[in-house]
Amino acid sequence: MKTAFFGVLKEASGWGEQSRTYLRALDSVCNVSARPIIMAGQVPLEGRIKELCSQPISNPDVIIQHCHPHLMSPCGLVKKNIGLFITECSHF
């Protein structure tokens, strides 16, 4: 399965680390290419993450977007669009 992953890979926070961890997990089970969504507090991409971000994205079966919901964009040309969003709060 060809997968395109868009996430906050360069973010220098727990959120960025989470995005890089998701990408490593995807890389262990499917053919994945990635692109960073640039936010704030950037760190350089290294190793396998950098390799995955340099691979071409062509005709993916699945698109996964790990970002804020207002930044997500559906694409009708793929079988599945997945939006991955996690929020933090101290109380409700």
N, C-alpha and C positions, 0 to 999 in steps of 0.2 A: 504494500500500500504506500503510495507516494503522499507524503505529508508536508505541508508548509506551516512552519511555526513562526508566529510574529509575537515577540514578547519584549519586556523591558530588560533585555539581556545585559545592557551596560549600566543599569541602575546600581549605585553603590549603597545598597540597603538590603534588608532581609527579603524585600519584594523581588529585587534583582537576583539574589541568590536562589530564591524559589523558582524564578523563571529559568535560570541556568540549570537547575536540578531537573525540572520538567523536561527540558531539551535533552539532557543526558539520558533520562529514562526513555524518551521517545526514540533516541538514537539506538538504544539497545534492542528495540523490537520492530522498528520499521525504517523505511527509506525516508529520511527527513532532511529538509533544507530549512534554513532559518534566516530571519531578518530582525535586527533590533528595532524596537520602538524607542526613540530617544526622548528621555524625560530630563531629569536633573542628576547631578552627582555621578558623572560617568566614570567607569573603570574600563581599562583596556580589555578586549577579548583575547583569550589565550587558548592554546592547544586545540582540542577537538571542537570547542564552541566556535572558535575563529574559523576553522575549516568548514563547519556546517553553514556559517554565515556567508561564506564565499562561494558555495555551490549554487548553480543556477536553479531557479524555481520554474518548472515548466509542467503544465497540466497536472497539478496535484489532485488527488482523490479527496483529500481532507485539508481544510484550513483550520488551524487552531490559533486563536488570538488571546494572549494573556495580557490584558490591559484594562483600563477603566471602560465601563460600558459605552460612554459617549464617544470613545475612540474606535469602537468596533464597527466593522463595515461588512455587511453580507455580500457574498459573491455567488451568483446563480450558476456559475460554470463548474461547480464541484459537487460531489455527492453529499458532503457534510460540511457545515460551518459550525465550529465549536467556539463559544465564547467562554473564557475561563477568567472568573473575577472573584477575588477574595477581599473582604473588607475587615477592618479592625475597629473595635469600639470598646470603651471601658465599661459602658453600661447601657441598658435600654431604658 
